[in-house]
């Protein structure tokens, strides 16, 4: 491949990738800068953020709303009042052991902890198993694009319509893991408040439960996606969120933003560099071009080098020489009967291939059918078959008879259609 062709292909590849990324990432004006992953942050209008929920709760609990920006062990330990609320909505709770102990003490004093989490900490589940319900487990519907969510004995809409929740990336719905609670049969005072239902199945499971602990309550919800900006722009789903959070008391509300991020130490959050790069349009395109350059390098410059392949001479068609040699051998052996058999078999093969004539027996009707299909006079056709039958009976034929038989076959080929 010449250098000029390599440059041309590289340029076309760059243009093709740029066009692809432009249409893939900029499918619509309203989606240009959206980041379609679950961060549940309360700032900005990303689809899977919690800006709408945060502002609604902030307005509802005006004067009593506190956003936590430091470890909860410090905040909840300072709160000595009762009838207050702790709220966390996110993909995962990043708790330490001290954080968990302070939160359980906080609930035990007579407060409420509302946790809507996709992945509950193992320490919390084990704690609730020991202290609340032996057998509390979290399962999930695997690879479903949508589910129905609802509340037990409390219709969301006037017509009690099913609320369809989906997981979408840009304009395409994708499969998702939808968690739910299982094995809640025990004597502990808990209450199933809401359910999740797969459209493909008739059964439904609890995704929203209340567990009494001390003088307070734990509210556990397994579908934080339902409270994201993407779903709360729908008025019916906003009603669902309103009824879920109606379970909270009217006291002070602590919104935990700090525990959504894994912290490497007390003060510095461990943020993903790639997340920041993808959030900035210029850096995002620079990242894509870097990946494109790596792909082009591997395509054109990482091929296995090998020795030049030698040019082989063209194959020689020796079929004519082979036929002449074979004919000479038959001639020298003077086995005229065997040669007549080969000529006759080739004649029958030609009839089958070109005229679809299958011979099971030889009679005048067959002669007439061959004559009609080939256009050769019936006299010539009959003479060929009669001469072959004479050879079969005679076995020992002369050279002149063989030549005559061959000439009849040649005459047949000249006169056929």
C-alpha positions, 0 to 999 in steps of 0.5 A: 500500500503506497503512502498516498493511499494510506494518507487518503484512507486515514483522512477518510477515516477521520472524517467518518469518525467525526461525522459519526460522533457528531450525529451520535452525541448531538442527536438533538439540540436539547441533548447536546451536553447531557451526560447519560449516567446515574450520578444523582447530583443535585446540580444541573439538569442532567437526566439522572440527576436529582435537581428537581427533587432537591428543589421540591423538597427544599421548597417544601421544607423551607427554613428546615432544609439542610444540605449535608456536605460533610460526613454524616457522623458529624452532622447526625451526632450533633442533632439531638432533636427528634421527629427529623428526617435524613434523606439519601437518593443515589446509586450507592451509599459510601458509609464508614462504620462510624457513619452507620453507627451514628445513623442507627443511633439517630433513627433509634432516638425517634427520627426517620431515615429515608434511603433510596439506593440501588446498591445498599451497603452490605453492613446496613443489610446485615445490621437490619437482618440482625436487628430487624428482619432475619432474611431481608435480601435484595434481588433484581429483575435482570435486563428489563427495559421498563417496569411498573411502580406503585404504592400499596392501597394508595392509587397514584392517579385518579384512574389508578393508571400504571406508571411505566418507568424506563431506563434510556440513554439518549433516544434509545431505551436500554436494559437495566437491573431493577432491584426489589426486596425479597424474603420479608416474612418475619415477625419484625414490625415492618410494612410494605409500602410500594411495589415493582412489577415486571411487565413480562411477569404477573408477580410483583415485589416490594421495592419500598418498605418501612422498618421500625427501629427504636423510636424511629423508622427506616424507609428503604426504597430500591429504585432511585431512578424513579426520582431522577430528573428524567422521570420527574418531568412527567406529572404522573411520576411527580405524583408518585414521588410526592406520595412516597415522600409524604411518609416523612415527618414535618420536622427538619430534613437533612439532604445527604449530598456528601455520601454519594461520592467515595472519599479518599480522605476527610476533605478531598472527594475522589472524582473521576477525571473522565467524568470531568473530561466528558462534561467539557465539550472541548475536552470531550472532543479531544478525548475522542480524537485521541482514541481515533488516533490510536485506532488509526495507528493500530489499523495502519501501523501495527500489522505483522510484517512479512517477507514478500510473497514470490510470484508463481507462474500461471497454471498451464491448461494441459487438458488437450495434451491429456486427452490426446495421451488418453486417446493414444493409449486407447488406440495402441491397446486396440480395445475398440469395444471399450472405447465405444462404451466411453463414447456412448456414455458421454453421449448419454450424459450429454442427453441428460445434461442438455435435454433432460432425457433419462433412459431407462429403456430403449424403444421407438418412443424414446427415439421419437422423444430425443428427435423432437427435443434435439431436432436430429432426424429420428433415423440418425438417433435410431442408428446410433442406438442400434449400432450400440446394441450390436456392439454390446452383443458382438463385443469384438468390433473392428476399427472401421465400425468404431470410426463409423460409430464416432462419425454418427455421434459427431453428425448428431452434435452438428444437427442438434438444436 
